[in-house]
Amino acid sequence: MTSQKKSVLGRGLNALIPKNPRMEVNLHDGSIGRDTGEMGIIASINLASIQPNPFQPRTDFDQSSLEELTRSIQEKGIIQPITVRRFENGYQMISGERRLRAAQAARLRQIPAYIIAVATDEDMLELALIENIQREYLNPMEIANAYQRLLDECHLSQEDIAKRVGKDRSTVTNFIRLLKLPARIQEGLRKEKISMGHARALISLPNERMQLRLYEKIVDSGLSVRKVEDVVRAAQQPKKKSGSQKEGNHAPASIQHLEEQLRQVLGTKVKVRTKGQGHGEIVIEYYSLDDFDRLMDLFTRK
């Protein structure tokens, strides 16, 4: 794919659809002309002749929202056309699957459609993914999978993707990192049981078992993102190597007393380190996953 073609696709459907597509009649009166074989026109086409988009990045469709759209279509018709390309003996969907599904539920036989030229499957994939991402139709996991497909199948770099969807490269990277999470957490993100902020914090935990245990705490207790970040930071504190920096022997008596109080409360070794100007850190050690769970219960107790 040439750089010129990529720059056109990067602007989405608007780059491929003429500003004044040819229409034989007004779109809103419900009677649109038939397909004349030209490109860049709006025509009324048979629903039965439309094949699904094999590159559709959207996998989750809210049923209540679809039912609402179906009722609107039954009452007012379809206001905005779907977009298709000619394919084999019919058409292939590019964008507008919610409208297509709602039209099918409303038992319509025809639907208004923009008919545009998309030459290759690679172009179809890039266009479908970028268009959905730009219009914010996707949940975080759908976006993450879309970015990964653009990397793998369209051979774009993360920098290329960021330019095409109008995001920072770090945003693209953070979404792609979500694919490293366990499947149960990814499903929770799809179903909005946790937020993107929760998921980003969970990624930083050192193993899957810890991620899943903290995920369950988030879902069961409704932990805020800030609380989860605090727990993750505590879990990431490096353990002090035996025999190194015998700070406890030289710490002021007030610090030693505070450490002892914290040990009694938390039931584990605690190190308080001062850094001057009122700053410092508290290092809390854990020695097993069960010990981590016990501490996490203490930290998250309301």
N, C-alpha and C positions, 0 to 999 in steps of 0.2 A: 504494500500500500504506500503510495507516495506521500510526501509531507504535505503537499497541497490538498490531497484528498482528506488527510487526517485533520487539517485545519478546518475544512468544511464540516466534517462530521462533528468536530469538537464544539461547533455552535449549535448542535442539536437539530431538531426537525425544521426549525425556522430557516435553516440554511438550504434545505432541500425543497421546501414548499414555496411556491411563488407568492409574492405579497398580495397579488390580486388573482387568485385562482379562478379559472373560468367556470361560471355557474350558469346553467340555462334558466334557473328560476331562483327565487328567494329561498334561502336555507330554512327560514323559520315558518314557511307556510306548509311544510310537510310534503311537497312534491318536487323532488329533485330529478334532474335528467338522468338518463341511463349512461353507462360507460361508453364513450365514443372511441376509445382506444388511444386517446392522447394522454400525455403525462401532465401532472400538475393541475388536475381538475377535481372538482367535487362531483360525485355521482352516487346514485342510489344503487346498491349492490345487494345480492341475495345473501342472507346470513349463512345459508347452507353451503355457499361457495367459498367461505373464509376458513383457511387453515390456521391453527394456532401458531404463535411465534415460538419456535423451539429455543429461542434465546431469552425468553421472558425472565427477567430477574426477580419479578415479584411472585412470591409463593404464598403469601398470607393475604386473604381477602376477608374482611370483616362482613359477616353475614347480615347483621342488622343494617349496616351501611349499604350493602347491595340491595336489600329489600326496600330501603328508602329511595334509592336511585330508581329501582324498578317502578315504584309507585309514581315517581316524578315523570318518568318516561311515558307511563300509561296516561298521565294527565296532560302533559305538555309536549310530548315527543322528545326527540334527541336534539339538543341545542348545539352541541359541539361534535363534529364528525370524528370518527375514528380515522386512523391512518394505516394504509395498506400498500403493498406492492403487488403487481401482477405476478402470479406464480403458477406454473403448470397450466391447468385448465381453469384456474380460478384466482384466488387472492391469498396472500399471507399477511397476517396481522403484524403491524409494527408497534403501534401504541393505541391504547384505548380499551384494554381488555375488560375493565370494569363496566364500561358502557356496553361492550359486546355481551357480556354475561347478563347484564340487566335487560338488554333488549331481548335476549333469548328467553329470560324468565317472563318477560312481558308478552312473549309469543309473537313478536314481530317477525315478518318475513324478509324485510329489507331494512337497510341501515345506511345513512349517509356516510361517505368515506372520501378522504383525500387519497388520491392514487398518485404515488410518486415512484421515481426510479431509484432502486437500490440494487446495485449490480451483483454483489457477492455476499456470501454468508458472513464473511468477516466484517463487512460493512454493516450488515444487519445486526450482528452481535454488538458492535461498538455503539451503533446508533441507539439500540434498545436500552442498553445499560446506561449510557450517558443521559439519555432523555429522562429516564425514570429517576436517576440520581438528582438531576437538576431540578426536577419538579417536586422533589422531596416526597415521593410516593412510597418509599421503602423504609422498612424498619432497620435498625443497626446491623443485624446479621445479614439481611438481604444486601445492604450496601457493602458489607465486608466481602461477601461472596462475589458481588458485582466487580469490585476492585480487583479481586484475585483473578477473575476470569479475564479482565482487561490485561492483567499482567501475563497470564499464561497463554491465552488464545489470540489476543490482539498484539501481543509482544510490545506493549507499552511499558515505559518505566513509571515509577511512582511520580516522578516529576511531570511526565507527560499527562498522567491521569489528573494530577492536581490542576494543571493548566486547563484541561478540557472541562472539568466540572466546577472550576472557579473556587477551589479550596486550597488551603495551605498544604504543603507536602506532609507536615506533621499530622494533619487531620487524616489524610489517606493512610499513613503508617499506623495510626492508632486504631483505625477501623480494621485493617488487615490483621493486626495483632489479636483481635477478638477471636479469630479462627483457631488460635492456640488453646482456647478455653475448652473444658470438658463439654460434651454434648448437652448435658443437663443444664449447665449454666447458659449455653447458647440458646437453648429452648426457653429458658426463663427470660432472657433478654428479648427474644421474639415476642413473648406473651406479656411483656411489660411488668414482669414480677420484680425485676431490678432495672436500674437505669444504666446508661452508658458510663456514668461516673463510678457506680458500683463495680461494673465489669472491669474498668481500667485499673481499679485498685486490686481486684482479685488476681489479675494477670501477674502482679508483682510477687505473689506468694510463691515459695520455692517448689511446691509440688501439688499434684492434682487433688490429693486427699485433703490437704489444708484448704484449697480453693473450694471444694465441695462442702466442707464443714462450715466454713464461714458463709458460703452462699445460703445454706440452710438457716443459719442464724439471721441473715438479712431478711429472708422471706418470712420466717416465723416471728421475728421480733420487730421488724420494720426499722432496722438500723439505718441511720442517715449515712450519706456518703462520707461525711467528715468522721463519723465514728468508725466506719470501716477503714478509712485511711489511717486512723490512729492505731487500730489493731494490727494492720499490715505493717506499719512502721515498727511496732514493738516486736513483731515476729521476725523482722529482718535484721534486728540488732545483732551484730557479730558477737559470738561468745569469746570471752577473754581466755587466752591460752594459759594453761597452768604454768606457774613459775615465772610468768612475765608481768612486769609492771605491778609490783605489790603495792598497789595504790591504797589498799585498805589499811596498811600499816602506817601510812603517812597522812591519811585523811584527817582533817580536824575532828575533834570529838563530836561536834554538832552533826557533822556529816555521817560519822559512824553511827550515831544514835538514830538518825533518820533512816539509814540503811537497815538497821536492826528492826525498826518499827515496820518498814515495808516488807521485810522478810517474814515477819510474824503475820502480817495481813495477807500476803500473797502466797506464803508457803513455799517460797523458792528463793534462790540467790538473787540479790538486787545490788546493783552498783550505781551510786550517784556520782556523777562527774561534773565538776564545776569548770566553767570556761571563762570566768571573769565577766564583769559588767552585768551581773544578774542572769547570765546565760548558763546553760548546762544541759545534761541529758541523764535520763534514768534508764539503765540497761537491765532488763528483766530476762532471766534465762529460763528456758524450758528444756525438758530432757526426753520427751516423747510426744507423740500426737495426742495421747490422752492428757498429758500435762498441758499441752497447748489448748485443748478443749476446756480444761478446768480454768485456766487463766482467762480464756476468752469469755467464759461465763461470768467471771468476776468483772471484766472490763465492760461488758455489755448489759450488766444487770441494771434495771431501771430503779 
